[in-house]
Each structure stands twice: as structure tokens, then as C-alpha cells.
Amino acid sequence: MDRIAIEGGSPLFGDIPISGAKNSAIKLMAASLLTSEPIRLTNMPRLADTRLLGRLLARFGTQISESDGPDGQQTVLHTPEITSSFAPYDLVRQMRASFNVLGPLLARTGHAKVSLPGGCTIGARPVDLHLKALEALGAHIDMHEGYVFAQAPRGLKGAEIEFPFVSVGATEHALMAAVLAHGTTVMKNCACEPEIADLAECLNAMGAKVSGQGTTTIVVEGVTSLHGTDWSVICDRIEAGTYAVAGATAGGEVRLTRVRPELIAILLDKLVEAGCEVERGTDTVTIRRKDAKIRPVDLTTDVYPGFATDLQAQFMALMTLADGESVIRETIFENRFMHVPELGRLGADIRVTGNEARVHGVAELRGAQVMATDLRASACLVIAGLAARGETIVNRVYHLDRGFENLEGKLSACGANIKRLKGDTPIMEEE
């Protein structure tokens, strides 16, 4: 199993290009099932999650080709015919978002059998909102032996859907199902994440009639069919935020390119509060911290446009070196402080009570072996390792490969002493 080795203490100087958003790319790939014509996605990240979803889509008859085009990395997906509507446990359990193939399969074929999902262990995250939305659209749902059996032989029908609480996955899932439903669907209390707007606008480019994306109410006028299109995946705001925090923690000057600063505005405000200089351009962000001490900052995670839960762990790594105490509250997922004991191995002083972590800044972190528990925790430990004295080994980096493309290369280009250790490389001896 691969590991990442980091010799800390080197400030970062240079440009970091931001890839296409994982959380958008995988939903756009699922949406390709809604048409018999090719979809060309540009600015596509090459990640473990996109490859896994590609394997699942191939089971349904999707033809997939990857290449480097004039617009960068691209993927063409073409499903002229759905040859199977069965999504097995062995594939779906590996990535929770793969469950969202259920809606497109049901909308296009009238039936589907999809395993209940797996994914990171950062909370229960049940799929009942997804299923209730599909039932509101006229689907008949049965569950047994760990599978969802969905049927709508006469097609789905427009409905009014009001989510009892905000759910990104359920909003996206209902949206993909509703575009081919008969009649109008009104979805209320929707999530407002930029990736949802990206999905909706791509569906519109395919011939759908979606309005209200980016607000809490989305209206979908069903159409009989969709056609192919070319679409550029939105930039990954979580990757952008992660590298911004990395620059702030290690010190130096990092410029993020191919980014939309407004998508990480609240994070950038928090970095200014922490003592960093931040310059926002049209599609760039520059983070500077040279001699300034890190100031403590309190934050509470919230749904977009609030502080993203997917950046909480990374920001906590920065706060471990602050000159004072910070309070970080997690309101989105339970079990999302699993990185805290691992930061403790590096010398951090953090006390957790319920959904609140009190981070007492220390003078320095010290390198050690640590274990990644999920995707964002992996990034948190890499960031801490960049600032720690001595060598840090991050184990279980397969989590990291799910959501970050060429992380070692991007950080190395800015002066970080970081490298990947292949599975047969001996583990560092600890004193």
C-alpha cells in the first residue's frame, strides 16, 4: 500500500493549477446515461473515483475514451443503449456517489437494481432522501438483500419535492431523474453548491429545461429526450482551498491558477483573519505568509456558501500552529474529527467534545507516522507534514488518490520535499 513521505520545513513558492472538480465530474459522468449521444467532458480530473465510476458505467454499456485535447484532459462517454441496469455491490460499495446512477437508469429504462452505497466512514449519510424523491416522481421502490429495486415502467412523472433538510446528493439525484419525467417538478430546500449548478447547466446544454439552480428552489420541466454536448467541468473548490491552506501553513507564496475565487470566498476570509495576505484575481488567488505568526480563528462548518465541511480538517492543521486557541465546530457530519488523534501524533494539542474541537496552538509539529482515515483527513495530514520538523509518513494514501490529482507533483513544483513510497518500500523506523 502506497505512502507519502514529507520532510517538513520548506516554504512553498510557485503556481498550482487547480483541476476539475471531483464532486462535479462524477455526477456529470452519471448524467451521461440520460442520452444515447456522446458527452465530451473537458477539464476532467484523473482520479481513483472517476476511474471507478467509469468501470461501473461500462457495465451499463457506456463507451469511455480518455485523451488530452486542446482543452486539456477530456473524457468522452457514449451510451447508445443501456445493456444492463444492474449496479453490483462490489463496485457501488467503494464510492458512495456511484449510487446516483439509480436515477438516470430509472429515467431512461424504467427499471434499475442498484446496491446500497459505501464510501468514507464520516457519518451515516443515509439515502432515504434519494429514494423518497424517486418515489415522489412515481417510482416503485423495494429493498432487500442490500439492493434497491426501482421500477417506473410508464416513466417518471413531475412532482413537488421538499427535502426535510439540505442534501447535496439527494438534490443532484432528484434533478437527474426529473429531467426526463413527464410534466414539471418543483424541488424545494435544495442544496446550493456550485457543483449542482454545474450539473444543471450541463443538463440544459443537453436539452433539459432546468431553472433555479444555485437557489433553494429548482424547477424542472421534463423533456422526452436529451442529446449530447461538450462541457467543461467546474474547477475544484476543495482542491483550491486545500492548496491555499497548505501555502498558509508551510509559509511562502503560492498562486492558485484556473480557479474561481468566489467559490472559496469564506475560506479566503478566514486565511486573512489568520494573518495571511490574499490577492484575488479573475481566475487566480495568491496566498502569502512569510514572517507573520498564525492567528487563531474560530469557525463553524455549514452548507454552501458557508465554510465547507470538506475543508475543516485542512484548516485545523493550520490552527495547530496558531498563537492561541481556536474553536472548530462541525455541523454537517458526525465522526469527522477522526484526523484529530493523528494530528496528536505530530504534537498537536486538540481536545474534542461532541461536535466541537478546541485547538491549542503549539510552537512546532514534529514528524511521525500517521494514518489517513478519509479523503480530507489525508490532505490535512499532508499539510501538517509540510510544516512539521523532520519526516512525516502518511499511510493509507489511497484515500488521497480518490480526490487529488498529482498532489505530490503540484507541491514538489513549489519546493515541498514530498515523495510517494510504493507499497514495497520499507516503513520508516520511529525512535
C-alpha positions in Angstrom: 0.0 0.0 0.0 1.4 3.4 -1.0 2.5 6.0 1.5 3.6 9.6 1.2 6.9 10.8 2.8 7.3 14.5 3.7 10.4 16.3 5.0 8.8 19.4 6.6 10.1 22.9 7.0 10.3 24.1 3.4 8.1 27.1 2.5 6.1 26.9 -0.8 6.7 29.3 -3.7 5.1 28.8 -7.1 2.0 28.3 -9.1 -0.5 25.4 -8.6 -3.1 24.7 -11.3 -6.4 23.6 -10.0 -8.1 20.6 -11.6 -11.7 20.0 -12.5 -14.0 19.3 -9.5 -14.3 15.6 -8.5 -17.7 16.2 -7.0 -19.0 17.6 -10.3 -17.2 15.3 -12.6 -18.6 12.1 -11.2 -22.2 13.4 -11.3 -21.7 14.6 -14.9 -20.4 11.1 -15.8 -23.6 9.6 -14.3 -25.7 12.1 -16.2 -24.2 10.8 -19.5 -26.6 7.8 -19.0 -29.5 10.1 -19.8 -28.7 10.3 -23.5 -27.8 7.9 -26.3 -25.5 10.5 -27.8 -21.8 11.2 -26.8 -20.9 13.6 -24.0 -17.5 15.2 -24.0 -16.3 16.4 -20.6 -13.2 18.6 -20.6 -11.1 19.8 -17.6 -11.6 16.3 -16.3 -9.6 15.2 -13.3 -7.9 11.7 -13.4 -8.8 10.2 -10.1 -9.5 6.9 -8.5 -13.1 7.9 -8.1 -13.6 8.8 -11.7 -11.9 5.6 -12.9 -14.1 3.6 -10.5 -17.3 5.2 -11.8 -16.1 4.6 -15.4 -15.9 0.9 -14.6 -19.4 0.9 -13.3 -20.8 2.9 -16.3 -19.1 0.4 -18.7 -21.3 -2.3 -17.2 -24.3 -0.4 -18.4 -23.0 -0.2 -22.0 -21.1 3.1 -21.8 -18.2 3.5 -24.1 -15.5 5.7 -22.5 -12.4 7.2 -24.0 -9.8 9.5 -22.3 -7.4 11.8 -24.1 -5.6 15.1 -23.9 -7.3 17.5 -26.2 -7.0 21.2 -27.0 -9.0 22.0 -23.8 -6.8 19.8 -21.6 -7.8 16.4 -20.2 -11.1 15.1 -21.7 -13.3 12.1 -21.4 -16.0 11.1 -23.9 -18.8 9.0 -22.7 -21.3 7.4 -25.1 -24.1 5.1 -24.1 -26.1 4.3 -27.3 -28.0 1.6 -25.5 -28.4 0.6 -21.8 -27.3 -3.0 -21.9 -27.7 -3.6 -18.2 -29.3 -1.7 -15.3 -27.7 -3.6 -12.5 -25.1 -1.9 -10.3 -23.4 -4.6 -8.1 -22.3 -4.2 -4.5 -18.6 -4.8 -5.3 -18.4 -1.5 -7.3 -21.0 0.7 -5.5 -19.7 0.0 -2.1 -16.3 1.6 -3.0 -17.8 5.0 -3.7 -20.9 6.5 -2.3 -21.6 8.8 -5.2 -21.9 5.8 -7.6 -25.4 5.3 -6.1 -26.5 8.2 -8.1 -26.6 6.1 -11.3 -30.0 4.8 -10.0 -32.0 7.9 -11.1 -30.6 8.1 -14.6 -31.0 4.4 -15.2 -34.6 4.6 -13.9 -35.4 7.7 -16.0 -34.0 6.2 -19.2 -35.0 2.5 -18.9 -37.9 2.4 -16.4 -36.1 0.0 -14.1 -32.8 -0.4 -12.1 -31.2 -2.6 -9.5 -28.5 -0.8 -7.5 -26.6 -1.8 -4.4 -26.8 0.4 -1.3 -23.6 2.6 -1.2 -20.5 2.6 0.8 -17.8 5.3 0.9 -15.9 7.1 3.6 -16.8 6.5 7.2 -17.5 10.1 8.2 -21.2 9.7 9.1 -24.3 7.7 8.5 -25.4 9.7 5.4 -28.5 7.6 4.6 -30.0 7.5 1.1 -33.6 7.7 2.3 -34.0 11.3 0.9 -32.8 10.0 -2.5 -35.4 7.2 -2.5 -38.3 9.4 -1.3 -37.6 11.8 -4.1 -37.7 9.0 -6.7 -40.9 7.7 -5.1 -42.4 11.2 -5.4 -41.6 11.1 -9.1 -43.7 7.9 -9.4 -41.1 5.1 -8.9 -41.9 1.9 -7.1 -39.1 1.1 -4.7 -38.3 -2.2 -3.0 -35.2 -3.0 -0.9 -33.9 -6.4 0.1 -30.6 -8.1 0.4 -28.8 -4.8 0.3 -30.1 -3.7 -3.1 -32.6 -1.1 -4.2 -35.1 -2.3 -6.9 -36.7 0.6 -8.7 -39.4 0.5 -11.3 -41.3 3.1 -13.4 -42.4 1.2 -16.5 -44.6 4.1 -17.7 -41.9 6.6 -16.9 -41.4 9.1 -14.1 -43.9 12.0 -13.5 -43.3 15.5 -12.4 -44.0 16.2 -8.7 -43.3 18.6 -5.9 -40.4 17.5 -3.7 -39.5 19.3 -0.5 -36.4 18.0 1.2 -36.6 17.9 5.0 -33.0 19.0 5.2 -30.4 20.2 2.7 -28.7 17.3 0.9 -26.3 17.7 -2.0 -26.6 14.1 -3.1 -30.4 14.0 -3.0 -30.7 17.3 -4.8 -28.4 16.1 -7.6 -30.1 12.7 -7.8 -33.6 14.1 -8.0 -32.5 16.6 -10.6 -31.1 13.9 -12.9 -34.2 11.8 -12.6 -36.6 14.7 -13.1 -35.2 15.9 -16.4 -36.9 13.0 -18.3 -40.1 12.9 -16.2 -43.5 13.8 -17.7 -44.5 17.2 -16.5 -43.0 19.8 -14.1 -41.0 19.0 -11.0 -40.6 21.6 -8.3 -37.8 20.9 -5.8 -37.7 22.9 -2.5 -35.0 23.2 0.2 -32.4 22.2 -2.4 -28.6 22.4 -1.8 -27.0 25.4 -3.5 -23.4 24.1 -4.1 -21.7 25.3 -7.3 -21.4 21.6 -8.4 -25.2 21.4 -8.5 -25.4 24.4 -10.8 -22.6 22.9 -13.0 -24.7 19.7 -13.3 -27.9 21.7 -14.1 -26.3 23.8 -16.7 -24.7 20.8 -18.4 -28.2 19.1 -18.4 -29.6 22.3 -20.0 -26.8 22.1 -22.7 -28.1 18.6 -23.3 -31.6 19.9 -23.9 -33.1 19.8 -20.4 -35.2 22.7 -19.0 -33.9 23.4 -15.5 -34.1 26.8 -13.7 -33.3 28.0 -10.2 -30.1 26.1 -9.8 -27.9 27.8 -7.2 -31.0 28.7 -5.2 -33.1 26.6 -2.7 -35.9 26.1 -5.3 -35.2 24.3 -8.6 -37.8 23.8 -11.3 -37.5 21.1 -13.9 -39.8 20.9 -17.0 -39.5 17.4 -18.2 -38.4 16.6 -21.8 -38.7 13.5 -23.8 -35.0 13.1 -24.6 -31.6 14.6 -24.2 -28.8 15.0 -26.7 -25.0 15.0 -26.5 -22.9 18.1 -25.6 -19.4 19.3 -24.8 -19.0 20.6 -21.2 -16.1 21.9 -19.2 -16.0 20.7 -15.6 -16.0 23.5 -13.0 -12.8 24.0 -11.0 -12.4 22.0 -7.8 -13.0 24.5 -4.9 -12.0 21.9 -2.3 -8.7 21.3 -4.0 -8.2 25.0 -4.4 -9.0 25.5 -0.7 -6.6 22.7 0.3 -3.6 24.2 -1.5 -4.5 27.7 -0.2 -4.3 26.3 3.4 -1.1 24.4 2.5 0.5 27.6 1.4 -0.6 29.4 4.6 0.6 26.5 6.8 4.0 26.0 5.2 4.6 29.7 4.6 5.9 31.3 1.4 3.8 32.5 -1.6 1.5 30.2 -3.6 -0.5 31.3 -6.6 -3.5 29.1 -7.5 -4.4 29.2 -11.2 -7.6 28.1 -13.1 -9.6 28.9 -10.0 -12.8 30.8 -9.3 -12.0 32.8 -6.1 -15.7 33.5 -5.3 -16.2 29.7 -4.7 -13.8 29.8 -1.7 -14.5 33.3 -0.5 -15.3 32.3 3.1 -12.0 30.3 3.4 -10.0 33.1 2.0 -11.6 35.5 4.5 -10.6 33.1 7.3 -7.0 33.0 6.0 -6.8 36.8 6.1 -8.2 36.6 9.7 -5.3 34.1 10.4 -2.7 36.6 9.3 -2.2 35.7 5.6 -2.1 38.1 2.7 -4.6 37.1 0.0 -4.8 38.5 -3.6 -7.9 37.6 -5.7 -7.7 37.8 -9.4 -10.2 36.9 -12.1 -9.1 33.2 -12.2 -6.2 33.3 -9.7 -5.6 33.5 -6.0 -2.3 34.3 -4.3 -1.6 33.3 -0.7 1.3 34.9 1.2 2.6 34.2 4.7 6.3 34.9 5.3 7.2 36.1 8.8 3.7 36.7 10.3 2.5 34.5 13.1 -0.6 32.4 12.5 -3.5 33.9 14.4 -6.2 31.7 16.0 -9.5 31.6 14.1 -12.9 30.1 15.1 -15.1 28.6 12.5 -18.3 26.5 12.1 -18.9 24.4 9.1 -22.1 24.9 7.1 -23.8 24.2 3.8 -22.6 26.3 0.9 -21.9 29.3 0.9 -20.8 28.6 4.5 -17.5 27.1 5.4 -17.2 23.7 3.7 -17.0 20.6 5.8 -14.6 19.2 3.2 -12.1 21.9 4.3 -12.5 21.6 8.0 -9.7 19.1 8.6 -7.2 21.1 6.4 -7.9 24.3 8.3 -7.5 22.5 11.6 -4.0 21.6 10.5 -3.2 25.3 10.1 -4.7 26.1 13.5 -2.4 23.6 15.3 0.3 26.2 14.8 -1.7 29.3 15.7 -0.7 31.6 18.5 -3.6 30.8 20.8 -6.8 28.7 20.9 -9.2 28.1 18.0 -12.6 26.5 18.2 -13.8 24.5 15.3 -17.4 23.2 15.2 -18.6 20.5 12.7 -22.3 20.7 11.9 -22.5 18.6 8.7 -21.2 15.2 9.5 -20.7 13.2 12.7 -17.4 11.3 13.0 -15.5 14.0 11.1 -12.8 14.6 13.7 -11.1 11.2 13.1 -7.9 13.1 12.0 -7.5 14.6 15.5 -5.6 11.7 17.1 -3.3 11.6 14.0 -2.6 15.3 14.4 -1.8 14.5 18.0 0.9 12.1 16.9 2.6 15.1 15.3 2.4 17.1 18.5 -0.9 19.0 18.1 -2.9 19.8 21.2 -6.6 19.3 20.4 -9.5 18.4 22.7 -12.8 17.2 21.2 -16.2 17.4 22.9 -19.1 16.3 20.7 -19.0 18.3 17.5 -16.5 20.9 18.9 -12.7 20.8 18.7 -10.6 23.2 20.8 -7.2 23.6 19.1 -4.4 25.0 21.3 -1.7 26.1 19.0 1.8 24.7 19.6 5.2 26.1 18.8 6.0 23.3 16.3 4.8 20.0 15.0 7.2 17.0 14.8 7.3 14.4 12.1 5.8 10.9 12.8 4.0 8.1 11.1 0.3 8.9 10.7 -2.7 7.1 9.3 -5.3 8.7 6.9 -8.9 7.8 7.8 -10.6 9.5 4.9 -10.0 11.7 1.8 -10.0 15.1 3.5 -8.1 13.8 6.6 -5.4 12.7 4.2 -4.9 16.2 2.9 -4.9 17.5 6.5 -2.0 15.2 7.4 0.0 16.2 4.3 -0.5 19.9 5.2 0.6 19.3 8.8 3.6 17.3 7.5 4.7 20.2 5.3 5.2 22.3 8.4 6.4 19.6 10.8 10.1 19.3 11.8 11.5 16.1 10.5 9.9 13.4 8.4 6.2 12.5 8.3 4.9 9.4 6.7 1.2 9.4 5.7 -0.2 5.9 5.4 -3.3 4.8 3.5 -3.0 7.4 0.8 -5.4 5.5 -1.4 -7.9 7.9 0.3 -6.0 10.8 -1.1 -5.9 9.4 -4.6 -9.7 9.5 -4.6 -9.8 13.2 -4.7 -6.5 14.8 -5.5 -4.7 14.6 -8.8 -0.9 14.7 -8.8 -0.7 16.2 -5.3 2.9 15.3 -4.8 3.9 16.8 -8.2 2.0 20.0 -7.6 3.5 20.5 -4.2 7.0 19.5 -5.3 6.9 22.1 -8.1 6.5 24.7 -5.3 9.5 23.4 -3.3 8.0 20.9 -1.0 10.1 17.9 -0.1 7.5 15.2 -0.7 7.5 11.9 -2.4 5.4 8.7 -2.8 6.7 5.5 -1.3 5.4 2.5 -3.2 3.9 -0.4 -1.3 7.1 -2.4 -1.1 9.1 0.5 0.3 10.3 -0.2 3.9 8.4 1.8 6.6 10.4 4.4 8.5 11.7 3.3 11.9 10.4 5.6 14.7 12.6 6.4 17.7 
